[in-house]
Amino acid sequence: MSGLYETFNDSFEVLIANTPELLKEVYRIRFQVLCVEKRLPGFDRALYSDGQEKDNYDSHSIHTLLRHRPTGNFIGTVRLILFDPSNPEKRFPIEVHAQVDPKLCDLSKLERRQTAEISRFVVVGQFNRRKAERRNLKTRLIGIRERIDRRNAPHLALALIAGIVRMCASSDIRNGLSIMDPALNRLFSCFGWGLNPVGPLIEYHGLRQPYFIRVAEALNKMKKKNHEAWKIITNNGQYSQFLTKPDKCL
């Protein structure tokens, strides 16, 4: 019987969107989820006449696409907002919109070139289960239709976490920030990838909370507690070698 790692690779492909064609897919998916499906408040489709949702952080971000192998369709995306070398004073969204407790995370002491903010974590609506099937947290957030094996449902979140790890590896990112739905973070925690809350709940495209994670610590913890999930997000260790080394900047 195939393990989670093998089943995952049969179902999904994780790609860093590093070509103009792939970036168009990223922005198209974001437009579909945020502006057409209106899965989050505050996104007006009239502002995006080209059908691509973009903002002023995309010029210094990297993006991951999730492809469903059986159909060949791109079904999800997530991005990392990086330090902007052309504008060193530019703040991350978490610094603009949230209240971060310096006792929990002192942003001024982080090496900004090794810090990124996780955002635009979206999956297209056709991969959501019917309302009656959303009782379990995992299936409620990342469930998929009957035509896909139900055992694959948790893989959607794991696949996008895998994208985050690969982007961190490619850009030497050691610290992750995010403003996210606490329910999504609880889902991440099920796989050993829970982020640490570092401030109070705020209203930001819905009720959200600021979070922080040290990538190396999270990967080391996941490897011990949820090895199958660790294999998926690191591609069996391929993307974890330098990320799990001690960080001299911290």
FENPE-V843933 format. One record per run of one state. SS is the DSSP state (@ for helix, = for strand, . for the rest). FROM is the first residue (numbers start at 0). LEN is the number of residues. Records with the same first field share a line. If there is no record, write none. Layout:
SS: FROM-LEN ; FROM-LEN
This chain:
.: 0-3 ; 16-3 ; 36-8 ; 47-10 ; 68-4 ; 81-11 ; 97-2 ; 100-6 ; 109-2 ; 123-1 ; 127-3 ; 133-3 ; 142-7 ; 152-2 ; 171-3 ; 180-1 ; 190-5 ; 203-3 ; 225-1 ; 234-16
@: 3-8 ; 19-17 ; 44-3 ; 57-3 ; 92-5 ; 106-3 ; 111-3 ; 124-3 ; 130-3 ; 136-6 ; 149-3 ; 154-17 ; 181-9 ; 214-11 ; 226-8
=: 11-5 ; 60-8 ; 72-9 ; 99-1 ; 114-9 ; 174-6 ; 195-8 ; 206-8
